[in-house]
Amino acid sequence: MKREWLLALYEKEVKQLKAKIKEFQASVDSDSQDLRVRDYRTFKACLQAAYNNDKENAQESKITRDEQSILTALAIGLDLSQEELKLINYSTIPLKPLDLDEAIKYTSSIGASFFIPSVT
């Protein structure tokens, strides 16, 4: 696969994900009394607390391993799907698109792709 094709695919996916996040956020911010929306708000509030609590101590915002294990248990208890978790996470923690070389290196390092640079 060519770099240009991969770049176009990556940019398309990021654009689609941002649109889904915006749509999802609108539903969470609505005045809906739906129980599922309540679950989203609950998980999002916990995620925000876990992510932002380090700022109070003048540290970089992050989610520790302990916090992640609690969030995982909460997600299981609320029966959140991976897609719902992804949208909640990216509506709380900003999506930072990688440049193409970083994306290739990352996907190769986890075994999700194999990329051999062409010699020209």
Secondary structure as a PSIPRED ss2 file (coil, helix, strand):
# PSIPRED VFORMAT (PSIPRED V4.0)

   1 M C   1.000  0.000  0.000
   2 K C   1.000  0.000  0.000
   3 R H   0.000  1.000  0.000
   4 E H   0.000  1.000  0.000
   5 W H   0.000  1.000  0.000
   6 L H   0.000  1.000  0.000
   7 L H   0.000  1.000  0.000
   8 A H   0.000  1.000  0.000
   9 L H   0.000  1.000  0.000
  10 Y H   0.000  1.000  0.000
  11 E H   0.000  1.000  0.000
  12 K H   0.000  1.000  0.000
  13 E H   0.000  1.000  0.000
  14 V H   0.000  1.000  0.000
  15 K H   0.000  1.000  0.000
  16 Q H   0.000  1.000  0.000
  17 L H   0.000  1.000  0.000
  18 K H   0.000  1.000  0.000
  19 A H   0.000  1.000  0.000
  20 K H   0.000  1.000  0.000
  21 I H   0.000  1.000  0.000
  22 K H   0.000  1.000  0.000
  23 E H   0.000  1.000  0.000
  24 F H   0.000  1.000  0.000
  25 Q H   0.000  1.000  0.000
  26 A H   0.000  1.000  0.000
  27 S H   0.000  1.000  0.000
  28 V H   0.000  1.000  0.000
  29 D H   0.000  1.000  0.000
  30 S C   1.000  0.000  0.000
  31 D C   1.000  0.000  0.000
  32 S C   1.000  0.000  0.000
  33 Q C   1.000  0.000  0.000
  34 D C   1.000  0.000  0.000
  35 L H   0.000  1.000  0.000
  36 R H   0.000  1.000  0.000
  37 V H   0.000  1.000  0.000
  38 R H   0.000  1.000  0.000
  39 D H   0.000  1.000  0.000
  40 Y H   0.000  1.000  0.000
  41 R H   0.000  1.000  0.000
  42 T H   0.000  1.000  0.000
  43 F H   0.000  1.000  0.000
  44 K H   0.000  1.000  0.000
  45 A H   0.000  1.000  0.000
  46 C H   0.000  1.000  0.000
  47 L H   0.000  1.000  0.000
  48 Q H   0.000  1.000  0.000
  49 A H   0.000  1.000  0.000
  50 A H   0.000  1.000  0.000
  51 Y H   0.000  1.000  0.000
  52 N H   0.000  1.000  0.000
  53 N C   1.000  0.000  0.000
  54 D C   1.000  0.000  0.000
  55 K H   0.000  1.000  0.000
  56 E H   0.000  1.000  0.000
  57 N H   0.000  1.000  0.000
  58 A C   1.000  0.000  0.000
  59 Q C   1.000  0.000  0.000
  60 E C   1.000  0.000  0.000
  61 S C   1.000  0.000  0.000
  62 K C   1.000  0.000  0.000
  63 I C   1.000  0.000  0.000
  64 T C   1.000  0.000  0.000
  65 R H   0.000  1.000  0.000
  66 D H   0.000  1.000  0.000
  67 E H   0.000  1.000  0.000
  68 Q H   0.000  1.000  0.000
  69 S H   0.000  1.000  0.000
  70 I H   0.000  1.000  0.000
  71 L H   0.000  1.000  0.000
  72 T H   0.000  1.000  0.000
  73 A H   0.000  1.000  0.000
  74 L H   0.000  1.000  0.000
  75 A H   0.000  1.000  0.000
  76 I H   0.000  1.000  0.000
  77 G H   0.000  1.000  0.000
  78 L C   1.000  0.000  0.000
  79 D C   1.000  0.000  0.000
  80 L C   1.000  0.000  0.000
  81 S C   1.000  0.000  0.000
  82 Q H   0.000  1.000  0.000
  83 E H   0.000  1.000  0.000
  84 E H   0.000  1.000  0.000
  85 L H   0.000  1.000  0.000
  86 K H   0.000  1.000  0.000
  87 L H   0.000  1.000  0.000
  88 I H   0.000  1.000  0.000
  89 N H   0.000  1.000  0.000
  90 Y H   0.000  1.000  0.000
  91 S H   0.000  1.000  0.000
  92 T H   0.000  1.000  0.000
  93 I C   1.000  0.000  0.000
  94 P C   1.000  0.000  0.000
  95 L C   1.000  0.000  0.000
  96 K C   1.000  0.000  0.000
  97 P C   1.000  0.000  0.000
  98 L C   1.000  0.000  0.000
  99 D C   1.000  0.000  0.000
 100 L H   0.000  1.000  0.000
 101 D H   0.000  1.000  0.000
 102 E H   0.000  1.000  0.000
 103 A H   0.000  1.000  0.000
 104 I H   0.000  1.000  0.000
 105 K H   0.000  1.000  0.000
 106 Y H   0.000  1.000  0.000
 107 T H   0.000  1.000  0.000
 108 S H   0.000  1.000  0.000
 109 S H   0.000  1.000  0.000
 110 I C   1.000  0.000  0.000
 111 G C   1.000  0.000  0.000
 112 A C   1.000  0.000  0.000
 113 S C   1.000  0.000  0.000
 114 F C   1.000  0.000  0.000
 115 F C   1.000  0.000  0.000
 116 I C   1.000  0.000  0.000
 117 P C   1.000  0.000  0.000
 118 S C   1.000  0.000  0.000
 119 V C   1.000  0.000  0.000
 120 T C   1.000  0.000  0.000
